[in-house]
Amino acid sequence: MPYPRLFLHRLAALLLLPLAAAVHAQQQDAARDAAMVNRVTWGATPAELARMQALGADRYLQAQLHPDPKAKLPGEVQARIDALSISLQSAEDALAQQRGMRERAKDAAPDARQKVQREARLISRQRADDTASRAFWRALYSPNQLQEQMTWFWMNHFNVYAAKNDIGTYIDQYEEQAIRPHALGKFRDLLAATLRSPAMLVYLDNTQNAAGRINENYARELMELHTLGVKGGYTQTDVQELARILTGLGIHNKDQLPKVKPELRGQLVQDGLFLFNPARHDYGDKVFLGRKIPGAGLAEVDAAVDLLARHPATARFISAKLAAYFVGDAPAPALIDRMAKTFLAKDGDIAATLQTLYSSPEFAQSLKAGVFKDPVHYVYSSLRLAYADLPTIVNTKPGMNMLKQLGQPLNQRLTPDGYPQTQSDWAGSGQMTARFETARGIAAAPQGFYREGDDKGRVDLPPLPDLYKANADNGLFAGLSGATRQAIGQARSPKDANTYLLASPEFMRR
């Protein structure tokens, strides 16, 4: 007796259920893995997703948390970084050059003196631009993606304004020596390095802080923005006492070391551009955060750094900021508690604190919703994806202009709080309009990124693929809405399709 057709259809459906379930599970796994890569890097690419698949999610994450110091940039990129002014001349020599220019023009006519001042400022501006270009290239091409992302995070946390005074001359040193080596290391080491950085000491006016002429600016921001947080429990007296502790910390920007009394000569410390001048230090005893700190010169600073870096309020403040950065606005208090516990138990180990974050159910849940991209994330992720199969970018200026138009030029935040990170700060209608233009520029006009200098000629480049079709099977765009898919499907050309993808609501999230 033959089976009824309806029965056969139902039997076939039942037999296919496990296969459909397996396919669905694979799609979910691919989407989750792509979201994770998108979060810990500056933006997922097919090559980065393949690397994660080859290593497995856990090993891939460990490789990012503990970056290989021998990892190299593409040769073309490294050659361009090696040709920058910041690679060819040290910050010390550049500052000495500026000092010599100004000294020689001291007795010149006003017009000539102003001309020399402009030329000296151009040195600062060029070095600041080159520092931004180096960060740009590393963000796009470094295999140590999390290290580069955390370098930017801490540059923003310990913000300095490159255009103030001559900070642009040595901001490369700030990023390369104070921030980047400690971006995934111990917070105490990171804090101490920023505290000795000429860029920070000049930016927050500690070069004006001396015994009998106290300047509290750096002391206040050091506690409010860098460590304890505004609700960290410190008092105005603590600000005053910390300012006294920080007296004498400044910059060595003269040909000779300062003259000090014979009994203080052993206290004088000069390390590159950093200078501790004991003649400007308040050697009285202090009481800071409830602890007595005897007057001892630079040793007082180390004691204060220990107190700040290992304070429970610092653990919570830093953990909350990291959590907001990686899981979105208003992270769960329970997550912050667990991260702060790790921070304290591991002596401020940033990688260990992030491991607690990445292992949390809150992080897993955030991968489904995404975190809204600020302009830096938006521009970098767009370029990484769109130009993944193109040669390495030779000209960073179009990208820098995009960041400027979107309101987040590198190292140009005037105030010490750094650029804001919440969605409400970057999701206005004006920003979305500017992002659409950015998307169109990246999708339709890659030529500018590949022209040398002021060359306006056409560069022979392979066409950009249809990014949605090219990434259809790797999970990166599994969460696109029907409306976005429809808009891409109705595009008249691959350029339009790529523009709609890069400008889509889903691509605004990481």
N, C-alpha and C positions, 0 to 999 in steps of 0.2 A: 504493500500500500504506500503510495507516494506521500511524502510529508507535505502539509499545507505550506503555501508560500510564506504566509505571515510567520509561521513557526520558524522557518529557515532564516528569515530576516532577523528574528529575535535571537536565534542561536548565534548567528554571525556577529550580531552586536555584542552579545555576551562574551564571545571569544576574543573580540577586538578590545574589550574594556581594559584588560591588563596592559596591552600594547599602548593604548591611548593614555593610560595612567602613567606608564613609563616615559612616554614622550613628554607629557605635561611636566613630570618631575624633572626631566632633563632640562626643559625650558626654564623652569623655576630656578634650578641650580645655576644655569648659565646667567640668568638675570641677576641673581644674588651675587655671583662672583664678579660680574661686570660692574655692579654697583659698588662693591667693595674696592675694586681697582680704581674706579672713578673717584672714590673718596680719599684714598691714601696717596694718590698721585695728583699731578696737575691736570689730569684728564686722560681717560682711557684711550688707547689706540689698539688696532689689531695686534701689533707686535707685543704690546704690554699684556694684553689678554692672553696671547699665546704663551708668553713667559710665565704668567700665573698658572695656566693650565699645566704647563710642563713641570713646574715645581710643586703644585698643589697649593691650596689657599693658605695653609698654616706655614709652610716653608717660605712661601712668597712674602707673607707678612713679616716673618722673622728677618728675612733678608732686607726688608725695608726698615725695620726697627733698628737693625744693627748693620748699617751700610758698609759695603766693602770699600776700605780706603784706597784700594788700588783700581777701583772702577774708573774707566776713562770716558771722556766725551768723544764723539766722532772727531776724527782728525781735522776735518775742515773747520769745525767749531772751535776746537782748541787753538788752532792756528790764528783764528780771528781774535780770540781772547788774548793770546800772546802778543798781538799787535796793538792792543789798546794802550793808552797812555799810562793806565794804572799798572800795567805789566812791565812797561819799559822804564818807568821811573818810580822810585819809592815815594811814599807820602812825605817822609822826612826831607828828601831832596827837593820835592816839589814845593814844600813849604819854605825851605831855605831859598829856593829860587824866587818865590814871591817876596820874601823878606828882603832879599838883595835888590830886587827891582824897586821896591818902595824906598829903601834906604838911599839908593842912588838918585831917586827923584825928589828927595826931601827938600832940597834947596832949589829945585827947578821952578820955572814959571807956572802959574796955576793951571793953564791949559795943558802944559806938558805933564804936570803932576797928575791931573785927572785922566789923561790918556794912559799913563802907566798904571793907575788904579784900575782902569777898565781892563787892561791887558792882564793884570794879576787876577782879577775876578774871572776872566775867561778861563784861566787855568783851573780854578775851582769848578766852574761850570762844566768844562770838558771832562774832568775826572769824575764828577757826579754822574754825568751822562754815561760815561764808560762803565761805571759801577752798575748802573741800571741795565746796560746792555749785557754785561756779564751775567747778571741775575736772570735776565730774559732768556739768554741762550741755555743756561743751565736748567731752567725750568722746563724748557721745551725738549731738551735732549739728554739730560743726565739720567743714567740708570738708577741712581739713588734718589728717586722721586720724593720720598717722604722727607729725606734730609733737606732737599731744596724747599719743599713746602714749609717745613718747620723753621728753616732759616728765615723765610719771609714772615712767618707767624711771630717769631721773636724780634725781628727787625721792626715789626709793627707794634709789638708789646713794649719794647724798649725804644720807642720812636725818637728819632732826631730829625731835624729839618735841614736838608742839605744846603739850602740857600742862605742859612744864617752864617755871617762872618766867613771864615774859610773852611767850614765843615766839609764842603764838597771836596776839598783837597785831600782829606783823609777819611772820608766815609767808606772808601774801599777797604781800608784797614779795619774799620769798625765791623764791617760785614765779614771779612775774611778771617780776622784774628780773634775778635771778641764773640761773635755770634755763631758763625757756621760750625766751628769745631765742637761747640757745646750744644748744638741744637737738639740732639737726642741723648745728651750726657747728663751730668749732675747739675741741678738748678743752682746749687751753691757756686759752682765753677763759672757758670754762665753769668750769674749776678756779679761776681767778683771781677770778671773780665769787662763787663759793661761799665762798672764803677771806675775802672782804671783807664777807660777809653777816652782819648782827647775829645772825640766827637760828642760824647755824653757830657763831659765836664764843661765844654764850651757851651753846648746847647742849653743846659740848665744852669748856667751862670756860676758853676762852682769855682771857676777861675777867679771870681770876684770875692770868694768866701775866705776870709782871713781873720785871725784873732783880733778882736776889737772892732771888726767890720763884718759882722756875720751876715751872710746871705742864705736864707732858708729855702730857696727855690728847689734845689736838687733834693734836699733832705725830705721835703714835703712830698714831692712826686715819687721819690724812691719808696716811700711807704704807701702812698695812696694808689699809685698806678703800677708799680713794679713788684710789690711784695704783699703787704698785709691787706690792701684794699681799703676803701673809704670807711668800711665798717669793721676794720681790723682791731679796734680797741686802743689805738694809740692816742696820745694827747698832744696838745700844743707844746707842752714841756718836752715831750719826746722829740718833736720836730726841732725844737731849739737845741736840745742836747745832741741829736744826730748831726745837725749843722755844725756844731762845735767839733764833733768828731771828724767831720769831713774837711775842716780847715786845712789849707796847705796843699790839697790835691788840685793839680792843674796841669798845664801843658808846657813843654819845653820848646819855646819858639824863639830862642835867641842864640847867638853864636857861642856864648859862654854860660856856664852854670851860674846860678845866683851865689853871691857871697853870703856866707853864714858864719856865725861865731864858731870858734874852734871846738867848743864842747858839743855843738850840734852837727858837725860835719859828718859824723858817722851815721846820722839819721837821714841825710840827704839821699834820695833815691831818684835816679833817672833811668828810664827804660824806654828807648825809642822816643816818642813824643810825650810820654807820660812823665810827670815830674811831681815828686812830693818834696815841698820846700818846708823844712822844719821851722824856718824863721817866720812863716805865716801860720803856723799851727798853734792852736790853743792847747797847752799842755796841762790844763786843770783837769781834775777828776770829773767824771760825768756819771749820771744815773740815767740809763737808757732802757726802756721797757722793763723797768723794775730791777735791772742789774747794774751794779756799780762797775764802771770801767775806768781803771786808773789811767791817768795821763801818761801815755807811752809812745805817742807818735803814730806811725803807720800801723802798729800792732792794734791800736784801738779800732781802726777800720776793719781789720780782719775779725775782731770780736763782734763788731756790729753786724757784719755780713753773716757770721755764724748765727746770730740771734734771729736775723730777718729770714734767712733761707730756711731755717728749721722750725720756724714758728707755726703752730697749728693754723693760724689765720692765713698765713701764706699758702699752706697746703690746700686749704679750701678755696682761696681766691684763684690760684693757678689752676686747680682742678676744674673749677667752674668755668674758667675761660677756655680751657682745652675742650671741655665737654660741649660747650656752646659752639665752638668752632667745628667740631666733628659730628655732632648729632643735631644741631640746630638750636633755635632760640628756646630759652627756659628749660634747660635739661633737668631731669628728675633729681630731686635732692638725694635720693638713695644712691644714684650713680655717683654724684659728687662726693658723697660720704665714702664710698668704696675707693674712689680714686685718691682722695685725700689720705685715707688710711695707708694705701700703698706708697704714696709720696713720702709720708713720715717714716714708714717702716723701711723703705729703701733709700733713705737719706736724699730725697729729692731726685731720684732717678727718673728722668723724663720718659725714657723708653718703657720702663716698667709701669709707670703711671698710664701711658698710652695702651700698654698691653691689657691692663685692667679695663680700660675703656673699650677696646676692640673686642674683648671677650664677653662683653655685657649684653644682656637681652635688649637693653635700650639702644645699643648701637645696631644690633641686628634689625630691630624694628625701624630705625631711622633709615636704613638702606631702602626700605620700601617707599617711604615718603620723600626722601631726598632732603638736602640742605640747599637753600637758595644761594646761588653764586654771587659773590661780590665781583666787581669788574675785573680784578686780576684773575680770579678763577675763570671767569667767562672768556676773556681774551685768550688766556693760555690754553684752556681746554678746546676752544674752537680751532686754534692754530694747530695744536697737536693732532687733532682728528683730521681736519681738512687737508693738512699738508703732510700727512704721515707717509705718503708714497712719493712725495716730491723731494728734490735735493734739500739739503739743510739751508735754512734762511741765511742770507748774507747781510741783510740790512734790517736792523731792529727799529729804525725810526718810525715806519708806519705803525708798528705795534705800540711804541711809546706814545704816539699821537692818539691812538685809540684809547689807551688808558687815561690820557689827559682829557679827552672828550667825554669819557665816562665818569670822570671825577676822581680817579685814583692813580695819579702819576706816582711812580716809585720814589720814595724818600722825599716827598714834597708835602707831607702833612705838617701844617704849621704848628699845631698844638701837640703837647706831649702825650695825649691819650691815644694817638694812632688812629687809623681809619676805623670807623664803626663796622660791625660785622652782622648786625641783625637784618632780617629781610626787609623790614620797614624802611631802612636807610637806603635801599637800592632797588626798590620795586615800584617806584613812581612812574607815571605815564611818560614823563620826559626821559627817564632812564630807559624805558622800554623802546621808545622811538629811537634813541641813540644806539641801542643794541641792535635794532633791526638794520640800521645803516652799517654798523660794524659787521654784522653777519653778511650783508651784501658785499661789503668791501673784501672780506676774506674769501667768500665764495666766488665772486665774479672778477676780482682784480688782484690776483696774487703777484702780478708783475713787480709791484713796488717793493716787495720783500726780497726780490732777487736782482735788483739793480745796484750796482756799485756806486757809492758816492752820489753825485748829482746827475748821473747818467739817466737820460729819459728814453733811451732806445728800448726796443722790444727784446725780451729775453725768451729764448726757446724753452718752453716748459711743457711737460706732458699735461694733458687735460685732467682736471680733478674728476675722480669717479663720482657716480651717484652714491653719496655717503650712506643713505638709508639702505639701498640695495646691497652695497658692499658689506654692510654690517648686519645683514638680515638674520644671520644664524648664530651670532656670538652673544646674544642676550643684551647688548648695549641699548637697544631701542625696543625692548620687549614691552615697556610700559607706555608706549605712545598711545595717545587717545585716538579715537576714530576720527575726530575732526582734524587732528594733525596729519594722520595717514591720508586722509582725503585731500588735504591741501597739497601734500607732497605728490600724491598721485596725479593731481590735476595740473602740476607745474608744466610749463611749456618747454623747459630745458633743464638739463642737469644743474646748471647754475642757479636757476630759480628753485629747484627742488632742494639744493643744498642750503640756499638762503632760508627757505621756510623751515628746514630742519634746525639750523643753528639759531634761528629766531623763535623757535617753538617754546611754549611754556615748559615742556619737559626738559629741554636742554638748558633751561635756566637753573636747573637743580643738579646737584652732584650727589 
